[in-house]
Amino acid sequence: MIIYEDEWAFWDDIAARYLLKHAATDHNVNHVIEGAGFYADSMVLERRKRKRAKLPVTSVSDGAGVAVVNG
């Protein structure tokens, strides 16, 4: 699987969290490492399916007549 540069940090984070959670429960290191890679790959593929959009910039009154800008 090809991991693009902007996905490395995401992949590393998912794999590291998997390792931290499962490393102490399974003494077969190869299974844990393979599981971490499979899980991280799966999460990257799922992330690619999602569309991204920026939040619109809106002005909202805070009740005191002062405009609060979100975004």
C-alpha positions in Angstrom: 0.0 0.0 0.0 1.3 3.5 -0.8 1.1 6.0 2.0 1.3 9.6 0.8 3.4 12.1 2.7 0.4 13.9 4.2 -0.8 10.5 5.6 2.4 9.4 7.5 1.6 11.1 10.8 -1.9 9.7 10.7 -0.6 6.2 9.9 2.0 6.4 12.6 -0.5 7.6 15.2 -2.9 4.7 14.5 -0.2 2.1 14.5 1.4 3.4 17.7 -1.9 3.5 19.5 -2.6 -0.1 18.4 0.8 -1.2 19.6 0.4 0.5 23.0 -3.0 -1.2 23.5 -2.1 -4.7 22.3 1.6 -5.2 22.9 1.2 -6.2 26.5 -1.7 -8.6 25.8 -0.2 -10.7 23.0 3.3 -12.1 23.4 3.7 -12.9 19.7 5.3 -9.7 18.5 4.8 -10.6 14.8 1.0 -10.8 15.3 0.9 -7.4 17.0 3.1 -5.7 14.4 1.1 -7.2 11.5 -2.2 -6.2 13.3 -0.9 -2.6 13.8 0.0 -2.3 10.1 -3.3 -3.8 8.9 -5.3 -1.6 11.2 -3.4 1.6 10.2 -3.7 0.7 6.5 -7.5 0.2 6.9 -7.9 3.5 8.7 -6.0 5.3 6.0 -8.2 3.8 3.3 -11.3 4.7 5.3 -10.0 8.3 5.7 -9.5 8.6 1.9 -13.2 7.8 1.4 -14.2 10.9 3.4 -14.7 14.2 1.7 -13.2 17.3 3.4 -14.6 20.7 3.6 -13.7 23.9 5.4 -16.1 25.3 8.0 -17.9 28.4 6.6 -17.0 31.7 8.3 -20.1 33.1 10.0 -20.8 36.0 12.2 -23.0 35.4 15.3 -24.1 37.8 17.9 -23.1 36.9 21.4 -26.3 38.4 22.9 -24.6 41.7 24.0 -24.5 43.2 20.5 -20.9 42.1 19.9 -20.3 40.0 16.8 -18.3 36.9 17.3 -16.6 35.4 14.3 -16.3 31.6 14.1 -13.9 29.9 11.8 
